Amino acid sequence: MSDDGVLASGGELENAERAGKVLVAMLRLAVTLTIEDRAEPSFKRLSVMFEDHSYLLTVSGQKIFVVKRKRSSSCPKEA
């Protein structure tokens, strides 16, 4: 994963640099927890779920893509 910073942003994530930094830090922590003698993490996507929205982080090569989605009311509530 690259340390080049944000290449592009839009929608609710436009200029949301703090949120981006926090989400990428979470992703980097997840990578360090899952790598076992591998060059690549064992996952490609991390979902961060909130009651009304979620963030989906996808790793592709050296890039990280972040999407914010509204959660529908039909999604089951987690305990």
mmCIF file of the N, C-alpha and C atoms, coordinates in Angstrom:
data_MODEL
# 
_entry.id   MODEL 
# 
loop_
_atom_site.group_PDB 
_atom_site.id 
_atom_site.type_symbol 
_atom_site.label_atom_id 
_atom_site.label_alt_id 
_atom_site.label_comp_id 
_atom_site.label_asym_id 
_atom_site.label_entity_id 
_atom_site.label_seq_id 
_atom_site.pdbx_PDB_ins_code 
_atom_site.Cartn_x 
_atom_site.Cartn_y 
_atom_site.Cartn_z 
_atom_site.occupancy 
_atom_site.B_iso_or_equiv 
_atom_site.pdbx_formal_charge 
_atom_site.auth_seq_id 
_atom_site.auth_comp_id 
_atom_site.auth_asym_id 
_atom_site.auth_atom_id 
_atom_site.pdbx_PDB_model_num 
ATOM 1   N N  . MET A 1 1  ? 0.842   -1.184  0.000  1.00 0.00 ? 1  MET A N  1 
ATOM 2   C CA . MET A 1 1  ? 0.000   0.000   0.000  1.00 0.00 ? 1  MET A CA 1 
ATOM 3   C C  . MET A 1 1  ? 0.881   1.239   0.000  1.00 0.00 ? 1  MET A C  1 
ATOM 4   N N  . SER A 1 2  ? 0.505   2.151   -0.804 1.00 0.00 ? 2  SER A N  1 
ATOM 5   C CA . SER A 1 2  ? 1.286   3.365   -0.994 1.00 0.00 ? 2  SER A CA 1 
ATOM 6   C C  . SER A 1 2  ? 1.041   4.374   0.125  1.00 0.00 ? 2  SER A C  1 
ATOM 7   N N  . ASP A 1 3  ? 2.030   5.226   0.374  1.00 0.00 ? 3  ASP A N  1 
ATOM 8   C CA . ASP A 1 3  ? 1.902   6.313   1.344  1.00 0.00 ? 3  ASP A CA 1 
ATOM 9   C C  . ASP A 1 3  ? 1.765   7.660   0.639  1.00 0.00 ? 3  ASP A C  1 
ATOM 10  N N  . ASP A 1 4  ? 1.303   7.640   -0.607 1.00 0.00 ? 4  ASP A N  1 
ATOM 11  C CA . ASP A 1 4  ? 1.246   8.852   -1.421 1.00 0.00 ? 4  ASP A CA 1 
ATOM 12  C C  . ASP A 1 4  ? 0.148   9.828   -1.026 1.00 0.00 ? 4  ASP A C  1 
ATOM 13  N N  . GLY A 1 5  ? -0.773  9.444   -0.183 1.00 0.00 ? 5  GLY A N  1 
ATOM 14  C CA . GLY A 1 5  ? -1.859  10.327  0.195  1.00 0.00 ? 5  GLY A CA 1 
ATOM 15  C C  . GLY A 1 5  ? -3.069  10.139  -0.700 1.00 0.00 ? 5  GLY A C  1 
ATOM 16  N N  . VAL A 1 6  ? -4.030  11.030  -0.559 1.00 0.00 ? 6  VAL A N  1 
ATOM 17  C CA . VAL A 1 6  ? -5.287  10.938  -1.303 1.00 0.00 ? 6  VAL A CA 1 
ATOM 18  C C  . VAL A 1 6  ? -5.051  11.372  -2.744 1.00 0.00 ? 6  VAL A C  1 
ATOM 19  N N  . LEU A 1 7  ? -5.422  10.510  -3.682 1.00 0.00 ? 7  LEU A N  1 
ATOM 20  C CA . LEU A 1 7  ? -5.288  10.844  -5.100 1.00 0.00 ? 7  LEU A CA 1 
ATOM 21  C C  . LEU A 1 7  ? -6.530  11.543  -5.625 1.00 0.00 ? 7  LEU A C  1 
ATOM 22  N N  . ALA A 1 8  ? -7.700  11.159  -5.099 1.00 0.00 ? 8  ALA A N  1 
ATOM 23  C CA . ALA A 1 8  ? -8.962  11.770  -5.523 1.00 0.00 ? 8  ALA A CA 1 
ATOM 24  C C  . ALA A 1 8  ? -10.015 11.499  -4.464 1.00 0.00 ? 8  ALA A C  1 
ATOM 25  N N  . SER A 1 9  ? -10.977 12.409  -4.342 1.00 0.00 ? 9  SER A N  1 
ATOM 26  C CA . SER A 1 9  ? -12.098 12.203  -3.421 1.00 0.00 ? 9  SER A CA 1 
ATOM 27  C C  . SER A 1 9  ? -13.326 12.891  -3.990 1.00 0.00 ? 9  SER A C  1 
ATOM 28  N N  . GLY A 1 10 ? -14.485 12.427  -3.552 1.00 0.00 ? 10 GLY A N  1 
ATOM 29  C CA . GLY A 1 10 ? -15.722 13.014  -4.039 1.00 0.00 ? 10 GLY A CA 1 
ATOM 30  C C  . GLY A 1 10 ? -16.868 12.705  -3.106 1.00 0.00 ? 10 GLY A C  1 
ATOM 31  N N  . GLY A 1 11 ? -18.011 13.313  -3.382 1.00 0.00 ? 11 GLY A N  1 
ATOM 32  C CA . GLY A 1 11 ? -19.190 13.075  -2.551 1.00 0.00 ? 11 GLY A CA 1 
ATOM 33  C C  . GLY A 1 11 ? -18.952 13.501  -1.119 1.00 0.00 ? 11 GLY A C  1 
ATOM 34  N N  . GLU A 1 12 ? -19.481 12.723  -0.180 1.00 0.00 ? 12 GLU A N  1 
ATOM 35  C CA . GLU A 1 12 ? -19.337 13.052  1.236  1.00 0.00 ? 12 GLU A CA 1 
ATOM 36  C C  . GLU A 1 12 ? -17.899 12.917  1.731  1.00 0.00 ? 12 GLU A C  1 
ATOM 37  N N  . LEU A 1 13 ? -17.070 12.207  0.992  1.00 0.00 ? 13 LEU A N  1 
ATOM 38  C CA . LEU A 1 13 ? -15.678 12.031  1.407  1.00 0.00 ? 13 LEU A CA 1 
ATOM 39  C C  . LEU A 1 13 ? -14.745 13.102  0.839  1.00 0.00 ? 13 LEU A C  1 
ATOM 40  N N  . GLU A 1 14 ? -15.286 13.998  0.020  1.00 0.00 ? 14 GLU A N  1 
ATOM 41  C CA . GLU A 1 14 ? -14.451 15.057  -0.545 1.00 0.00 ? 14 GLU A CA 1 
ATOM 42  C C  . GLU A 1 14 ? -13.924 15.945  0.574  1.00 0.00 ? 14 GLU A C  1 
ATOM 43  N N  . ASN A 1 15 ? -12.613 16.125  0.590  1.00 0.00 ? 15 ASN A N  1 
ATOM 44  C CA . ASN A 1 15 ? -11.924 16.938  1.603  1.00 0.00 ? 15 ASN A CA 1 
ATOM 45  C C  . ASN A 1 15 ? -12.098 16.407  3.023  1.00 0.00 ? 15 ASN A C  1 
ATOM 46  N N  . ALA A 1 16 ? -12.460 15.148  3.183  1.00 0.00 ? 16 ALA A N  1 
ATOM 47  C CA . ALA A 1 16 ? -12.602 14.535  4.508  1.00 0.00 ? 16 ALA A CA 1 
ATOM 48  C C  . ALA A 1 16 ? -11.291 13.831  4.861  1.00 0.00 ? 16 ALA A C  1 
ATOM 49  N N  . GLU A 1 17 ? -10.246 14.619  4.960  1.00 0.00 ? 17 GLU A N  1 
ATOM 50  C CA . GLU A 1 17 ? -8.908  14.066  5.150  1.00 0.00 ? 17 GLU A CA 1 
ATOM 51  C C  . GLU A 1 17 ? -8.772  13.317  6.474  1.00 0.00 ? 17 GLU A C  1 
ATOM 52  N N  . ARG A 1 18 ? -9.363  13.828  7.533  1.00 0.00 ? 18 ARG A N  1 
ATOM 53  C CA . ARG A 1 18 ? -9.263  13.162  8.843  1.00 0.00 ? 18 ARG A CA 1 
ATOM 54  C C  . ARG A 1 18 ? -9.898  11.783  8.788  1.00 0.00 ? 18 ARG A C  1 
ATOM 55  N N  . ALA A 1 19 ? -11.088 11.688  8.209  1.00 0.00 ? 19 ALA A N  1 
ATOM 56  C CA . ALA A 1 19 ? -11.765 10.390  8.094  1.00 0.00 ? 19 ALA A CA 1 
ATOM 57  C C  . ALA A 1 19 ? -10.918 9.431   7.273  1.00 0.00 ? 19 ALA A C  1 
ATOM 58  N N  . GLY A 1 20 ? -10.344 9.916   6.202  1.00 0.00 ? 20 GLY A N  1 
ATOM 59  C CA . GLY A 1 20 ? -9.492  9.076   5.366  1.00 0.00 ? 20 GLY A CA 1 
ATOM 60  C C  . GLY A 1 20 ? -8.289  8.546   6.121  1.00 0.00 ? 20 GLY A C  1 
ATOM 61  N N  . LYS A 1 21 ? -7.657  9.407   6.902  1.00 0.00 ? 21 LYS A N  1 
ATOM 62  C CA . LYS A 1 21 ? -6.488  8.984   7.677  1.00 0.00 ? 21 LYS A CA 1 
ATOM 63  C C  . LYS A 1 21 ? -6.858  7.926   8.708  1.00 0.00 ? 21 LYS A C  1 
ATOM 64  N N  . VAL A 1 22 ? -7.986  8.107   9.376  1.00 0.00 ? 22 VAL A N  1 
ATOM 65  C CA . VAL A 1 22 ? -8.429  7.133   10.381 1.00 0.00 ? 22 VAL A CA 1 
ATOM 66  C C  . VAL A 1 22 ? -8.744  5.794   9.727  1.00 0.00 ? 22 VAL A C  1 
ATOM 67  N N  . LEU A 1 23 ? -9.463  5.817   8.618  1.00 0.00 ? 23 LEU A N  1 
ATOM 68  C CA . LEU A 1 23 ? -9.826  4.575   7.933  1.00 0.00 ? 23 LEU A CA 1 
ATOM 69  C C  . LEU A 1 23 ? -8.595  3.843   7.407  1.00 0.00 ? 23 LEU A C  1 
ATOM 70  N N  . VAL A 1 24 ? -7.651  4.571   6.840  1.00 0.00 ? 24 VAL A N  1 
ATOM 71  C CA . VAL A 1 24 ? -6.428  3.939   6.334  1.00 0.00 ? 24 VAL A CA 1 
ATOM 72  C C  . VAL A 1 24 ? -5.606  3.380   7.495  1.00 0.00 ? 24 VAL A C  1 
ATOM 73  N N  . ALA A 1 25 ? -5.576  4.072   8.630  1.00 0.00 ? 25 ALA A N  1 
ATOM 74  C CA . ALA A 1 25 ? -4.870  3.548   9.806  1.00 0.00 ? 25 ALA A CA 1 
ATOM 75  C C  . ALA A 1 25 ? -5.502  2.235   10.267 1.00 0.00 ? 25 ALA A C  1 
ATOM 76  N N  . MET A 1 26 ? -6.828  2.159   10.241 1.00 0.00 ? 26 MET A N  1 
ATOM 77  C CA . MET A 1 26 ? -7.514  0.917   10.603 1.00 0.00 ? 26 MET A CA 1 
ATOM 78  C C  . MET A 1 26 ? -7.141  -0.197  9.635  1.00 0.00 ? 26 MET A C  1 
ATOM 79  N N  . LEU A 1 27 ? -7.092  0.122   8.354  1.00 0.00 ? 27 LEU A N  1 
ATOM 80  C CA . LEU A 1 27 ? -6.735  -0.873  7.344  1.00 0.00 ? 27 LEU A CA 1 
ATOM 81  C C  . LEU A 1 27 ? -5.300  -1.359  7.552  1.00 0.00 ? 27 LEU A C  1 
ATOM 82  N N  . ARG A 1 28 ? -4.397  -0.446  7.806  1.00 0.00 ? 28 ARG A N  1 
ATOM 83  C CA . ARG A 1 28 ? -2.998  -0.834  8.031  1.00 0.00 ? 28 ARG A CA 1 
ATOM 84  C C  . ARG A 1 28 ? -2.873  -1.733  9.266  1.00 0.00 ? 28 ARG A C  1 
ATOM 85  N N  . LEU A 1 29 ? -3.620  -1.430  10.319 1.00 0.00 ? 29 LEU A N  1 
ATOM 86  C CA . LEU A 1 29 ? -3.610  -2.282  11.510 1.00 0.00 ? 29 LEU A CA 1 
ATOM 87  C C  . LEU A 1 29 ? -4.132  -3.673  11.169 1.00 0.00 ? 29 LEU A C  1 
ATOM 88  N N  . ALA A 1 30 ? -5.211  -3.742  10.415 1.00 0.00 ? 30 ALA A N  1 
ATOM 89  C CA . ALA A 1 30 ? -5.764  -5.039  10.012 1.00 0.00 ? 30 ALA A CA 1 
ATOM 90  C C  . ALA A 1 30 ? -4.747  -5.831  9.200  1.00 0.00 ? 30 ALA A C  1 
ATOM 91  N N  . VAL A 1 31 ? -4.009  -5.158  8.339  1.00 0.00 ? 31 VAL A N  1 
ATOM 92  C CA . VAL A 1 31 ? -2.984  -5.830  7.532  1.00 0.00 ? 31 VAL A CA 1 
ATOM 93  C C  . VAL A 1 31 ? -1.907  -6.411  8.437  1.00 0.00 ? 31 VAL A C  1 
ATOM 94  N N  . THR A 1 32 ? -1.447  -5.643  9.413  1.00 0.00 ? 32 THR A N  1 
ATOM 95  C CA . THR A 1 32 ? -0.386  -6.143  10.295 1.00 0.00 ? 32 THR A CA 1 
ATOM 96  C C  . THR A 1 32 ? -0.870  -7.312  11.145 1.00 0.00 ? 32 THR A C  1 
ATOM 97  N N  . LEU A 1 33 ? -2.158  -7.368  11.436 1.00 0.00 ? 33 LEU A N  1 
ATOM 98  C CA . LEU A 1 33 ? -2.699  -8.466  12.238 1.00 0.00 ? 33 LEU A CA 1 
ATOM 99  C C  . LEU A 1 33 ? -2.919  -9.732  11.427 1.00 0.00 ? 33 LEU A C  1 
ATOM 100 N N  . THR A 1 34 ? -3.006  -9.635  10.104 1.00 0.00 ? 34 THR A N  1 
ATOM 101 C CA . THR A 1 34 ? -3.337  -10.805 9.289  1.00 0.00 ? 34 THR A CA 1 
ATOM 102 C C  . THR A 1 34 ? -2.173  -11.368 8.486  1.00 0.00 ? 34 THR A C  1 
ATOM 103 N N  . ILE A 1 35 ? -1.092  -10.633 8.369  1.00 0.00 ? 35 ILE A N  1 
ATOM 104 C CA . ILE A 1 35 ? 0.029   -11.133 7.561  1.00 0.00 ? 35 ILE A CA 1 
ATOM 105 C C  . ILE A 1 35 ? 0.826   -12.156 8.365  1.00 0.00 ? 35 ILE A C  1 
ATOM 106 N N  . GLU A 1 36 ? 0.972   -13.332 7.786  1.00 0.00 ? 36 GLU A N  1 
ATOM 107 C CA . GLU A 1 36 ? 1.772   -14.405 8.376  1.00 0.00 ? 36 GLU A CA 1 
ATOM 108 C C  . GLU A 1 36 ? 2.753   -14.877 7.315  1.00 0.00 ? 36 GLU A C  1 
ATOM 109 N N  . ASP A 1 37 ? 3.934   -14.299 7.292  1.00 0.00 ? 37 ASP A N  1 
ATOM 110 C CA . ASP A 1 37 ? 4.954   -14.663 6.301  1.00 0.00 ? 37 ASP A CA 1 
ATOM 111 C C  . ASP A 1 37 ? 4.445   -14.518 4.873  1.00 0.00 ? 37 ASP A C  1 
ATOM 112 N N  . ARG A 1 38 ? 3.622   -13.519 4.617  1.00 0.00 ? 38 ARG A N  1 
ATOM 113 C CA . ARG A 1 38 ? 3.097   -13.276 3.269  1.00 0.00 ? 38 ARG A CA 1 
ATOM 114 C C  . ARG A 1 38 ? 3.513   -11.890 2.812  1.00 0.00 ? 38 ARG A C  1 
ATOM 115 N N  . ALA A 1 39 ? 3.666   -11.756 1.517  1.00 0.00 ? 39 ALA A N  1 
ATOM 116 C CA . ALA A 1 39 ? 3.981   -10.440 0.959  1.00 0.00 ? 39 ALA A CA 1 
ATOM 117 C C  . ALA A 1 39 ? 2.726   -9.586  0.844  1.00 0.00 ? 39 ALA A C  1 
ATOM 118 N N  . GLU A 1 40 ? 1.564   -10.230 0.738  1.00 0.00 ? 40 GLU A N  1 
ATOM 119 C CA . GLU A 1 40 ? 0.294   -9.529  0.564  1.00 0.00 ? 40 GLU A CA 1 
ATOM 120 C C  . GLU A 1 40 ? -0.655  -9.879  1.707  1.00 0.00 ? 40 GLU A C  1 
ATOM 121 N N  . PRO A 1 41 ? -1.546  -8.963  2.078  1.00 0.00 ? 41 PRO A N  1 
ATOM 122 C CA . PRO A 1 41 ? -2.545  -9.295  3.107  1.00 0.00 ? 41 PRO A CA 1 
ATOM 123 C C  . PRO A 1 41 ? -3.482  -10.395 2.618  1.00 0.00 ? 41 PRO A C  1 
ATOM 124 N N  . SER A 1 42 ? -4.084  -11.099 3.564  1.00 0.00 ? 42 SER A N  1 
ATOM 125 C CA . SER A 1 42 ? -4.973  -12.213 3.210  1.00 0.00 ? 42 SER A CA 1 
ATOM 126 C C  . SER A 1 42 ? -6.382  -11.742 2.866  1.00 0.00 ? 42 SER A C  1 
ATOM 127 N N  . PHE A 1 43 ? -6.613  -10.450 2.836  1.00 0.00 ? 43 PHE A N  1 
ATOM 128 C CA . PHE A 1 43 ? -7.927  -9.917  2.483  1.00 0.00 ? 43 PHE A CA 1 
ATOM 129 C C  . PHE A 1 43 ? -7.759  -8.780  1.486  1.00 0.00 ? 43 PHE A C  1 
ATOM 130 N N  . LYS A 1 44 ? -8.843  -8.461  0.813  1.00 0.00 ? 44 LYS A N  1 
ATOM 131 C CA . LYS A 1 44 ? -8.826  -7.360  -0.159 1.00 0.00 ? 44 LYS A CA 1 
ATOM 132 C C  . LYS A 1 44 ? -9.799  -6.250  0.216  1.00 0.00 ? 44 LYS A C  1 
ATOM 133 N N  . ARG A 1 45 ? -10.713 -6.519  1.150  1.00 0.00 ? 45 ARG A N  1 
ATOM 134 C CA . ARG A 1 45 ? -11.714 -5.517  1.499  1.00 0.00 ? 45 ARG A CA 1 
ATOM 135 C C  . ARG A 1 45 ? -11.947 -5.516  3.008  1.00 0.00 ? 45 ARG A C  1 
ATOM 136 N N  . LEU A 1 46 ? -12.124 -4.312  3.552  1.00 0.00 ? 46 LEU A N  1 
ATOM 137 C CA . LEU A 1 46 ? -12.448 -4.129  4.960  1.00 0.00 ? 46 LEU A CA 1 
ATOM 138 C C  . LEU A 1 46 ? -13.714 -3.291  5.024  1.00 0.00 ? 46 LEU A C  1 
ATOM 139 N N  . SER A 1 47 ? -14.702 -3.752  5.772  1.00 0.00 ? 47 SER A N  1 
ATOM 140 C CA . SER A 1 47 ? -15.955 -3.008  5.947  1.00 0.00 ? 47 SER A CA 1 
ATOM 141 C C  . SER A 1 47 ? -16.014 -2.465  7.367  1.00 0.00 ? 47 SER A C  1 
ATOM 142 N N  . VAL A 1 48 ? -16.331 -1.190  7.492  1.00 0.00 ? 48 VAL A N  1 
ATOM 143 C CA . VAL A 1 48 ? -16.514 -0.545  8.790  1.00 0.00 ? 48 VAL A CA 1 
ATOM 144 C C  . VAL A 1 48 ? -17.974 -0.135  8.853  1.00 0.00 ? 48 VAL A C  1 
ATOM 145 N N  . MET A 1 49 ? -18.740 -0.812  9.703  1.00 0.00 ? 49 MET A N  1 
ATOM 146 C CA . MET A 1 49 ? -20.191 -0.648  9.731  1.00 0.00 ? 49 MET A CA 1 
ATOM 147 C C  . MET A 1 49 ? -20.634 0.262   10.879 1.00 0.00 ? 49 MET A C  1 
ATOM 148 N N  . PHE A 1 50 ? -21.496 1.196   10.548 1.00 0.00 ? 50 PHE A N  1 
ATOM 149 C CA . PHE A 1 50 ? -22.160 2.041   11.526 1.00 0.00 ? 50 PHE A CA 1 
ATOM 150 C C  . PHE A 1 50 ? -23.660 1.829   11.369 1.00 0.00 ? 50 PHE A C  1 
ATOM 151 N N  . GLU A 1 51 ? -24.452 2.385   12.260 1.00 0.00 ? 51 GLU A N  1 
ATOM 152 C CA . GLU A 1 51 ? -25.898 2.162   12.215 1.00 0.00 ? 51 GLU A CA 1 
ATOM 153 C C  . GLU A 1 51 ? -26.517 2.645   10.906 1.00 0.00 ? 51 GLU A C  1 
ATOM 154 N N  . ASP A 1 52 ? -26.110 3.816   10.433 1.00 0.00 ? 52 ASP A N  1 
ATOM 155 C CA . ASP A 1 52 ? -26.762 4.384   9.247  1.00 0.00 ? 52 ASP A CA 1 
ATOM 156 C C  . ASP A 1 52 ? -25.900 4.389   7.983  1.00 0.00 ? 52 ASP A C  1 
ATOM 157 N N  . HIS A 1 53 ? -24.612 4.055   8.105  1.00 0.00 ? 53 HIS A N  1 
ATOM 158 C CA . HIS A 1 53 ? -23.741 4.019   6.929  1.00 0.00 ? 53 HIS A CA 1 
ATOM 159 C C  . HIS A 1 53 ? -22.582 3.056   7.165  1.00 0.00 ? 53 HIS A C  1 
ATOM 160 N N  . SER A 1 54 ? -21.863 2.785   6.100  1.00 0.00 ? 54 SER A N  1 
ATOM 161 C CA . SER A 1 54 ? -20.676 1.939   6.210  1.00 0.00 ? 54 SER A CA 1 
ATOM 162 C C  . SER A 1 54 ? -19.599 2.480   5.279  1.00 0.00 ? 54 SER A C  1 
ATOM 163 N N  . TYR A 1 55 ? -18.360 2.169   5.611  1.00 0.00 ? 55 TYR A N  1 
ATOM 164 C CA . TYR A 1 55 ? -17.227 2.480   4.760  1.00 0.00 ? 55 TYR A CA 1 
ATOM 165 C C  . TYR A 1 55 ? -16.682 1.156   4.244  1.00 0.00 ? 55 TYR A C  1 
ATOM 166 N N  . LEU A 1 56 ? -16.447 1.073   2.947  1.00 0.00 ? 56 LEU A N  1 
ATOM 167 C CA . LEU A 1 56 ? -15.863 -0.112  2.339  1.00 0.00 ? 56 LEU A CA 1 
ATOM 168 C C  . LEU A 1 56 ? -14.490 0.275   1.811  1.00 0.00 ? 56 LEU A C  1 
ATOM 169 N N  . LEU A 1 57 ? -13.463 -0.357  2.330  1.00 0.00 ? 57 LEU A N  1 
ATOM 170 C CA . LEU A 1 57 ? -12.097 -0.089  1.904  1.00 0.00 ? 57 LEU A CA 1 
ATOM 171 C C  . LEU A 1 57 ? -11.618 -1.283  1.098  1.00 0.00 ? 57 LEU A C  1 
ATOM 172 N N  . THR A 1 58 ? -11.164 -1.035  -0.110 1.00 0.00 ? 58 THR A N  1 
ATOM 173 C CA . THR A 1 58 ? -10.697 -2.094  -0.997 1.00 0.00 ? 58 THR A CA 1 
ATOM 174 C C  . THR A 1 58 ? -9.245  -1.833  -1.365 1.00 0.00 ? 58 THR A C  1 
ATOM 175 N N  . VAL A 1 59 ? -8.420  -2.872  -1.264 1.00 0.00 ? 59 VAL A N  1 
ATOM 176 C CA . VAL A 1 59 ? -7.015  -2.783  -1.628 1.00 0.00 ? 59 VAL A CA 1 
ATOM 177 C C  . VAL A 1 59 ? -6.846  -3.366  -3.023 1.00 0.00 ? 59 VAL A C  1 
ATOM 178 N N  . SER A 1 60 ? -6.242  -2.588  -3.914 1.00 0.00 ? 60 SER A N  1 
ATOM 179 C CA . SER A 1 60 ? -5.962  -3.052  -5.275 1.00 0.00 ? 60 SER A CA 1 
ATOM 180 C C  . SER A 1 60 ? -4.559  -2.590  -5.639 1.00 0.00 ? 60 SER A C  1 
ATOM 181 N N  . GLY A 1 61 ? -3.628  -3.524  -5.683 1.00 0.00 ? 61 GLY A N  1 
ATOM 182 C CA . GLY A 1 61 ? -2.239  -3.152  -5.928 1.00 0.00 ? 61 GLY A CA 1 
ATOM 183 C C  . GLY A 1 61 ? -1.732  -2.288  -4.793 1.00 0.00 ? 61 GLY A C  1 
ATOM 184 N N  . GLN A 1 62 ? -1.231  -1.117  -5.113 1.00 0.00 ? 62 GLN A N  1 
ATOM 185 C CA . GLN A 1 62 ? -0.727  -0.181  -4.106 1.00 0.00 ? 62 GLN A CA 1 
ATOM 186 C C  . GLN A 1 62 ? -1.756  0.882   -3.736 1.00 0.00 ? 62 GLN A C  1 
ATOM 187 N N  . LYS A 1 63 ? -2.978  0.760   -4.251 1.00 0.00 ? 63 LYS A N  1 
ATOM 188 C CA . LYS A 1 63 ? -4.009  1.771   -4.008 1.00 0.00 ? 63 LYS A CA 1 
ATOM 189 C C  . LYS A 1 63 ? -5.068  1.256   -3.049 1.00 0.00 ? 63 LYS A C  1 
ATOM 190 N N  . ILE A 1 64 ? -5.653  2.192   -2.302 1.00 0.00 ? 64 ILE A N  1 
ATOM 191 C CA . ILE A 1 64 ? -6.757  1.902   -1.393 1.00 0.00 ? 64 ILE A CA 1 
ATOM 192 C C  . ILE A 1 64 ? -7.942  2.736   -1.847 1.00 0.00 ? 64 ILE A C  1 
ATOM 193 N N  . PHE A 1 65 ? -9.051  2.079   -2.100 1.00 0.00 ? 65 PHE A N  1 
ATOM 194 C CA . PHE A 1 65 ? -10.275 2.763   -2.504 1.00 0.00 ? 65 PHE A CA 1 
ATOM 195 C C  . PHE A 1 65 ? -11.240 2.746   -1.326 1.00 0.00 ? 65 PHE A C  1 
ATOM 196 N N  . VAL A 1 66 ? -11.851 3.896   -1.039 1.00 0.00 ? 66 VAL A N  1 
ATOM 197 C CA . VAL A 1 66 ? -12.797 4.010   0.073  1.00 0.00 ? 66 VAL A CA 1 
ATOM 198 C C  . VAL A 1 66 ? -14.130 4.495   -0.472 1.00 0.00 ? 66 VAL A C  1 
ATOM 199 N N  . VAL A 1 67 ? -15.192 3.785   -0.105 1.00 0.00 ? 67 VAL A N  1 
ATOM 200 C CA . VAL A 1 67 ? -16.546 4.158   -0.513 1.00 0.00 ? 67 VAL A CA 1 
ATOM 201 C C  . VAL A 1 67 ? -17.399 4.252   0.740  1.00 0.00 ? 67 VAL A C  1 
ATOM 202 N N  . LYS A 1 68 ? -18.191 5.304   0.828  1.00 0.00 ? 68 LYS A N  1 
ATOM 203 C CA . LYS A 1 68 ? -19.147 5.441   1.926  1.00 0.00 ? 68 LYS A CA 1 
ATOM 204 C C  . LYS A 1 68 ? -20.526 5.132   1.371  1.00 0.00 ? 68 LYS A C  1 
ATOM 205 N N  . ARG A 1 69 ? -21.227 4.218   2.026  1.00 0.00 ? 69 ARG A N  1 
ATOM 206 C CA . ARG A 1 69 ? -22.569 3.844   1.578  1.00 0.00 ? 69 ARG A CA 1 
ATOM 207 C C  . ARG A 1 69 ? -23.559 3.997   2.717  1.00 0.00 ? 69 ARG A C  1 
ATOM 208 N N  . LYS A 1 70 ? -24.746 4.479   2.359  1.00 0.00 ? 70 LYS A N  1 
ATOM 209 C CA . LYS A 1 70 ? -25.832 4.517   3.338  1.00 0.00 ? 70 LYS A CA 1 
ATOM 210 C C  . LYS A 1 70 ? -26.360 3.107   3.510  1.00 0.00 ? 70 LYS A C  1 
ATOM 211 N N  . ARG A 1 71 ? -26.668 2.747   4.730  1.00 0.00 ? 71 ARG A N  1 
ATOM 212 C CA . ARG A 1 71 ? -27.228 1.425   4.994  1.00 0.00 ? 71 ARG A CA 1 
ATOM 213 C C  . ARG A 1 71 ? -28.741 1.538   4.965  1.00 0.00 ? 71 ARG A C  1 
ATOM 214 N N  . SER A 1 72 ? -29.368 0.588   4.330  1.00 0.00 ? 72 SER A N  1 
ATOM 215 C CA . SER A 1 72 ? -30.828 0.600   4.264  1.00 0.00 ? 72 SER A CA 1 
ATOM 216 C C  . SER A 1 72 ? -31.399 0.097   5.583  1.00 0.00 ? 72 SER A C  1 
ATOM 217 N N  . SER A 1 73 ? -32.631 0.453   5.856  1.00 0.00 ? 73 SER A N  1 
ATOM 218 C CA . SER A 1 73 ? -33.267 0.039   7.109  1.00 0.00 ? 73 SER A CA 1 
ATOM 219 C C  . SER A 1 73 ? -33.535 -1.456  7.139  1.00 0.00 ? 73 SER A C  1 
ATOM 220 N N  . SER A 1 74 ? -33.405 -2.137  5.991  1.00 0.00 ? 74 SER A N  1 
ATOM 221 C CA . SER A 1 74 ? -33.638 -3.576  5.959  1.00 0.00 ? 74 SER A CA 1 
ATOM 222 C C  . SER A 1 74 ? -32.416 -4.374  6.404  1.00 0.00 ? 74 SER A C  1 
ATOM 223 N N  . CYS A 1 75 ? -31.270 -3.689  6.602  1.00 0.00 ? 75 CYS A N  1 
ATOM 224 C CA . CYS A 1 75 ? -30.076 -4.387  7.076  1.00 0.00 ? 75 CYS A CA 1 
ATOM 225 C C  . CYS A 1 75 ? -30.286 -4.827  8.517  1.00 0.00 ? 75 CYS A C  1 
ATOM 226 N N  . PRO A 1 76 ? -29.899 -6.039  8.857  1.00 0.00 ? 76 PRO A N  1 
ATOM 227 C CA . PRO A 1 76 ? -30.068 -6.491  10.240 1.00 0.00 ? 76 PRO A CA 1 
ATOM 228 C C  . PRO A 1 76 ? -29.175 -5.700  11.179 1.00 0.00 ? 76 PRO A C  1 
ATOM 229 N N  . LYS A 1 77 ? -29.684 -5.400  12.344 1.00 0.00 ? 77 LYS A N  1 
ATOM 230 C CA . LYS A 1 77 ? -28.930 -4.679  13.360 1.00 0.00 ? 77 LYS A CA 1 
ATOM 231 C C  . LYS A 1 77 ? -28.029 -5.669  14.081 1.00 0.00 ? 77 LYS A C  1 
ATOM 232 N N  . GLU A 1 78 ? -26.796 -5.271  14.336 1.00 0.00 ? 78 GLU A N  1 
ATOM 233 C CA . GLU A 1 78 ? -25.860 -6.125  15.055 1.00 0.00 ? 78 GLU A CA 1 
ATOM 234 C C  . GLU A 1 78 ? -25.945 -5.793  16.532 1.00 0.00 ? 78 GLU A C  1 
ATOM 235 N N  . ALA A 1 79 ? -25.740 -6.789  17.355 1.00 0.00 ? 79 ALA A N  1 
ATOM 236 C CA . ALA A 1 79 ? -25.812 -6.592  18.811 1.00 0.00 ? 79 ALA A CA 1 
ATOM 237 C C  . ALA A 1 79 ? -24.556 -5.969  19.336 1.00 0.00 ? 79 ALA A C  1 
# 
